[in-house]
């Protein structure tokens, strides 16, 4: 080729390259727009598609890729969740390669951000059509109309998916006629606003796309989260000051780094308030999920990662409204049905025995036609998430309960108070969702739930067989006269008897109280209420309080005592005295001794020996800046607890399960000897009874897994002992929200450290003594892990625990004794 011609060709090529538009990777390959009169069939052979490793699949009709590919793209089309038998018409986020092909089937699963037909999914060969008159319609394969944009007379010219993931129908002037952003489902993407009156509605589950009862909405003064019922029940609020005159509706906009709440559109860019979020490093979206959480997700390292839980509930996730389903009680992350106290029968049963979080159902539905058979199931230390429906003028328990009994729509009431039980707050519940077990000493209020239940009506009298009509009428009249006469006589006699009895009661008010005592030999000492009032100086020196009552210091004949006043005691005299007799008969060096009792009218009081060092929690949680307990003292306390439990489980005439082992119920004497206290929760078991059915008791965080089935043995105490043992070793509470998020739950942290061979990290950092004896401490941790087995059959008996502790103590003694002898020899040898 001639050099001049070659030079000319090179110049032409360079000019073409210089004047050509810059090439953007991937841009020629996407298909973001569609024209009128276009029809798509839901068939993998006819659409761009991809199947993912979790069993889900997408089939795209329009797709908008980002400027840089490979990367994240927005698409609209058909989506199916496993097992992929039914499809949504949806907008979804997908990962695309450099040719805008949907890919990354292992971790890059499509994320649905909007859907048209959540309540009515379609099958194979369904169609989506942008009609000639501008209507976007979804039909089943048989022609049944499923969904429509209803835009047939609004001059629609085409459809596109925007770079923000908004599916838009536009007119000839490129103005928006309809957009998916105006009809949100359960997701917000950056740039999208939730306007006043709009709702985000959660899915029923991760695989069930129908709307659940959970929703979030924008009201004039902020963002609200509700559970749908009549009336709606509030579980979340983020309020702003609305002390302004305005015409524009409030809106919440998802921006980079925040959910911004705007009260006036004229102040664009200047939100009234913000809910802070992590700033975006990549594509993000926020989803209201089936459990009520509002979670922020981000594309990171070729997978979707949850980077923030926007809604925080105090004190934990048990405060969310559907965590344990309807009527389920959440305690320490575990779900259980409400059961009737002291009996194996109950008013509720699990919806699914294998899935406790699905909730519970009443044995007998509430009937407004049988109000006379309505009763309450009382749940002490149980609270509810919604406090917005308050019954005015119901300031005490009885008024609260009566208000519910008179209202057939009422399914439960929650009575909440701070200090004065006569000045509380009554909350009405018309549909009962998840309940929450609470610890009053942590949340600083008391709460009792009263669930309305339907008793079985007594069977009616059998009907008489028919006879001749005149004979029946005559017989009926005679019976009526005789019946009336007899009833009148009986009524008169009863009135006379009641009158005499009432007069005797007024004259001898102590008779009723005395009747039960003469027949109870071997009882502990009985005190009058006046005597206990005097010895406690009118109950002025309060030592503490728990779920069953307050404890006061007193002095009887120069002996210091602890006087426990039981609150809300519903037992009769005989039942209470039987329990007192049982407790009084228990004598062991590691059990707090019952000295006496008082039962007068509604007063139920127990008098215990006084323990000067108080409860164990004060010494291991470092609330009072106390010096750390040395390792020998901790070991002695552990052994004492084990001995006390061993006696209750294996040495009593009848097994006794304590059911509430925790540091607050372990008391210390002057020499740090430990004794178990609070037998108000104890349950007696026959020796040949391997299991006993009982209502959920104890304290969240110390409950064994088998509480989920409510079938428990004394092995629940072994599990609780394991938790307490770890608290003693680590010097912290088992659930501690002051810790980093990954360390809040002590037992979960223990499992992680054990798996990574990092048990030494669990040792109390306040104690140099323990750190220097880490081998012994780790052996004790392994004993705790044995007690914490999920399968109760795999846990040791308490006698085995005692033997293990004794062996460790003997080993420790021998080591110390030999070390002492070694130093003596060294001294004698002069060095």
Secondary structure as UniProt FT lines:
FT   HELIX           3..19
FT   TURN            25..26
FT   HELIX           27..29
FT   STRAND          33..35
FT   STRAND          38..41
FT   TURN            44..46
FT   STRAND          48..51
FT   TURN            53..54
FT   STRAND          57..65
FT   STRAND          71..80
FT   TURN            82..83
FT   STRAND          87..96
FT   TURN            98..99
FT   TURN            105..107
FT   STRAND          111..115
FT   TURN            118..119
FT   TURN            124..125
FT   STRAND          127..130
FT   TURN            132..133
FT   STRAND          136..139
FT   TURN            141..142
FT   STRAND          145..148
FT   TURN            152..153
FT   STRAND          156..161
FT   TURN            163..164
FT   STRAND          167..171
FT   TURN            172..173
FT   STRAND          176..179
FT   HELIX           180..182
FT   STRAND          187..189
FT   TURN            190..191
FT   STRAND          193..195
FT   TURN            196..197
FT   STRAND          199..203
FT   STRAND          211..219
FT   TURN            220..221
FT   STRAND          222..227
FT   STRAND          233..239
FT   STRAND          251..255
FT   TURN            256..257
FT   STRAND          258..262
FT   HELIX           265..267
FT   TURN            268..269
FT   STRAND          273..276
FT   STRAND          284..288
FT   TURN            290..291
FT   STRAND          294..300
FT   TURN            301..302
FT   STRAND          303..309
FT   HELIX           317..319
FT   TURN            321..324
FT   STRAND          328..331
FT   TURN            332..333
FT   STRAND          334..337
FT   TURN            341..342
FT   STRAND          348..350
FT   TURN            353..354
FT   HELIX           356..358
FT   STRAND          359..362
FT   HELIX           368..373
FT   STRAND          374..380
FT   STRAND          382..384
FT   TURN            392..393
FT   HELIX           397..405
FT   TURN            408..409
FT   STRAND          412..417
FT   TURN            421..422
FT   STRAND          425..429
FT   STRAND          435..437
FT   HELIX           440..443
FT   STRAND          446..454
FT   HELIX           469..507
FT   TURN            509..510
FT   HELIX           511..515
FT   TURN            516..519
FT   TURN            521..522
FT   STRAND          525..526
FT   HELIX           529..535
FT   TURN            536..540
FT   STRAND          542..546
FT   TURN            547..548
FT   STRAND          549..556
FT   TURN            557..558
FT   STRAND          559..566
FT   HELIX           573..584
FT   TURN            589..590
FT   STRAND          594..600
FT   TURN            601..602
FT   STRAND          603..609
FT   TURN            612..613
FT   STRAND          614..615
FT   HELIX           617..620
FT   TURN            623..624
FT   HELIX           631..646
FT   HELIX           647..651
FT   STRAND          655..657
FT   HELIX           663..665
FT   STRAND          666..668
FT   TURN            670..671
FT   STRAND          674..676
FT   HELIX           679..681
FT   STRAND          683..685
FT   TURN            687..688
FT   STRAND          692..693
FT   TURN            700..701
FT   HELIX           705..708
FT   TURN            709..710
FT   STRAND          711..712
FT   HELIX           715..730
FT   TURN            737..738
FT   HELIX           741..743
FT   HELIX           746..755
FT   TURN            756..757
FT   HELIX           759..762
FT   TURN            765..766
FT   HELIX           768..771
FT   TURN            772..773
FT   HELIX           774..787
FT   HELIX           792..794
FT   HELIX           798..828
FT   TURN            829..830
//
